[in-house]
């Protein structure tokens, strides 16, 4: 038994699905970044090291634990790099001119162009 799929179905499976997966992955990466930012804020607010205010006006200040700012910055850079890579991958997938034509000739091509516009 031989099964043939239409170009539309092939485009959905080979282009739209991976692009959508990349966008969903970006949402997950953003959630991880948000959680890391909240954890760092919490650490800075409640778990930091008190720095003495001896001979200074005002209360003691809370400073970050040694190395935590550096590790936070590294995490943020990794998150930004991951987002950038995912966006580039999605843009590359959706830039396929064979699957997503500028001037759709039929309803399927028009639907694919609409899907591409929504994903961009």
VMD Tcl script that draws the C-alpha trace (Angstrom):
set ca {
  {0.00 0.00 0.00}
  {1.42 3.37 -1.01}
  {0.25 6.56 0.60}
  {0.94 9.93 -0.95}
  {0.56 13.14 0.96}
  {-0.20 16.48 -0.61}
  {2.36 19.27 -0.74}
  {0.26 21.08 1.83}
  {0.48 18.19 4.31}
  {4.19 17.81 3.64}
  {4.72 21.53 4.29}
  {2.78 21.29 7.54}
  {4.83 18.30 8.68}
  {8.26 19.42 7.47}
  {8.12 23.20 7.94}
  {5.23 24.40 10.05}
  {5.55 21.76 12.79}
  {9.29 22.39 13.44}
  {8.74 26.16 13.35}
  {5.91 25.88 15.83}
  {8.04 23.63 18.05}
  {10.79 26.28 18.00}
  {8.35 28.98 19.03}
  {7.00 26.80 21.83}
  {10.58 26.15 22.95}
  {11.17 29.91 23.09}
  {8.18 30.24 25.40}
  {9.71 27.60 27.66}
  {13.10 29.35 27.61}
  {11.44 32.66 28.50}
  {9.70 30.97 31.45}
  {13.08 29.61 32.62}
  {14.58 33.09 32.33}
  {11.74 34.58 34.30}
  {12.16 31.97 37.03}
  {15.91 32.69 37.16}
  {15.26 36.43 37.44}
  {12.74 35.94 40.23}
  {15.15 33.62 42.07}
  {17.95 36.20 41.77}
  {15.65 38.98 42.96}
  {14.60 36.85 45.92}
  {18.22 36.03 46.73}
  {19.21 39.69 46.54}
  {16.27 40.78 48.69}
  {16.18 38.09 51.35}
  {19.24 35.89 51.08}
  {22.06 38.29 50.43}
  {24.94 39.19 52.68}
  {24.45 42.17 54.97}
  {27.07 44.81 54.36}
  {27.85 46.83 57.43}
  {26.84 50.44 57.59}
  {29.35 51.20 60.34}
  {30.34 54.88 60.18}
  {27.71 55.46 57.47}
  {24.23 56.86 57.61}
  {21.29 54.49 57.25}
  {20.74 50.81 57.68}
  {22.97 48.01 56.51}
  {22.61 47.11 52.84}
  {22.03 43.65 51.43}
  {24.68 42.62 48.92}
  {24.71 39.62 46.64}
  {26.48 36.44 47.70}
  {29.88 36.04 46.06}
  {29.59 34.81 42.49}
  {25.82 34.92 42.28}
  {25.70 37.99 40.03}
  {28.25 36.45 37.68}
  {26.33 33.18 37.45}
  {23.08 35.10 36.94}
  {24.59 37.10 34.07}
  {25.90 33.88 32.51}
  {22.44 32.29 32.74}
  {20.86 35.34 31.15}
  {23.39 35.21 28.29}
  {22.67 31.51 27.74}
  {18.95 32.22 27.65}
  {19.41 35.09 25.20}
  {21.66 32.93 23.01}
  {19.12 30.10 23.02}
  {16.31 32.50 22.07}
  {18.39 34.00 19.28}
  {19.27 30.56 17.91}
  {15.63 29.42 18.00}
  {14.42 32.57 16.25}
  {17.06 32.19 13.53}
  {16.06 28.55 13.04}
  {12.36 29.40 12.79}
  {13.09 32.21 10.32}
  {15.24 29.87 8.22}
  {12.51 27.22 8.15}
  {9.86 29.75 7.18}
  {12.08 31.38 4.53}
  {11.72 28.33 2.25}
  {10.42 29.90 -0.95}
  {9.40 26.51 -2.36}
  {6.93 25.91 0.47}
  {5.85 29.48 1.20}
  {5.39 31.38 -2.04}
  {5.02 35.16 -2.17}
  {2.15 34.96 -4.63}
  {-0.09 32.02 -3.70}
  {-1.64 30.30 -6.70}
  {-4.23 28.25 -4.80}
  {-6.01 27.93 -1.47}
  {-3.37 25.64 0.05}
  {-0.54 28.06 -0.75}
  {-2.64 30.91 0.57}
  {-3.25 29.01 3.81}
  {0.49 28.29 4.15}
  {1.28 31.97 3.59}
  {-1.25 32.88 6.27}
  {0.28 30.36 8.70}
  {3.75 31.75 7.97}
  {2.56 35.31 8.66}
  {1.07 34.21 11.98}
  {4.28 32.43 13.03}
  {6.54 35.35 12.14}
}
mol new
graphics top color blue
foreach p $ca { graphics top sphere $p radius 0.5 }
foreach p [lrange $ca 0 end-1] q [lrange $ca 1 end] { graphics top cylinder $p $q radius 0.2 }
display resetview
